[in-house]
Amino acid sequence: MTPRDVVATATVLADDVLLPAALDTDVSDVLPAANLDALAAAGLFGVFASPDVGGLGVAEELPTIVEVLASGCLTTTLVWVQHFGLLGSLLAPGPLSDAWLADACAGRRRGGIAFGGLLPGPPVLTAAPHPDGWVLDGFAPWVSGWGRIDTLHVAARGPDETIVNVAIDAVEGDGVAATRRRLAAVDASATVRVDLAGVVVPEERVLGVAPYDPEGSLGARLRLNGSLALGVARRCCALMGPGPLDAVLDARRAELDSAGDEGMAAARAAASAFAVQAASALVAHTGSRSVALDDHAQRLAREAMFLLVFGSRPGIRSELLARLTAP
């Protein structure tokens, strides 16, 4: 498949599979497995892995693909993008790559992230040396896809200001506890708080150890999160029909594409604020029926609210507050 083919496939999935089910997904207790199965059948769990390991080899168009899928169903796309942490780690040669990469590309092994160790400030999730590998203690406050993922990529703060990346099974027991967090939007993502108490991870489950750099580059990850906001705005614009917000959507996308690390906070804030603007415009355009639970306008408005805080950082929050409180 060419990159254009992959984008076209994602567009069909968004418009013909995810969007028609989005209202039912929105009120489901847990994301229907069929949504993720459809992405797996299209090869999208291995989207940026090379074809020689079972992927699609599409990296440059990934922001567009995320945006397109989010325009169909933010909940499904949110859970799917969590898989990229595991997939990216498995691209480095090693025993876990040999054992899991093909299944990860095919969507037979689905990953989630528990990145408590990356949060700025005092560590809330730590890894300490253990005779058999590492022992984890602490918590990850937001883990999405519980019950729909197989493996958690855990990033914990290690000794000497390091980040220890390990893979554990996404199941409760043996020191792992999950507590459901009820959300005003994307609740079917089955987002939980995961507490880890004395969880021993053998050396063969280690994905890597890297320096902890709270000011390091987050550009690529934050760019994809911006695509989620653009996806919500994209659907709002489509439901309203051609209008002046189409040009704003293009401008916000261009800003994200050109932002780089230094400008990413401002570009992310602009994308999230625009999603709120577009969703508000759709509510006004739709009229009184927009507050009914069977109308997409109320769903998209709640999702835009969610994206004001999802994947945020202090710089993004400051930029958003400046935009939203400006007279």
VENLIN-V564555 format. One record per helix or strand of 3 or more residues. SS is the DSSP state (hx for helix, st for strand). FROM is the first residue (numbers start at 0). LEN is the number of residues. Records with the same first field share a line. If there is no record, write none. Layout:
# VENLIN-V564555
SS = FROM-LEN, FROM-LEN
This chain:
# VENLIN-V564555
hx = 2-24, 32-9, 43-3, 50-3, 61-11, 73-17, 94-12, 115-3, 186-3, 202-3, 218-22, 244-14, 259-27, 287-4, 295-11, 313-11
st = 110-4, 124-6, 132-11, 150-8, 161-8, 175-5, 191-11, 205-6
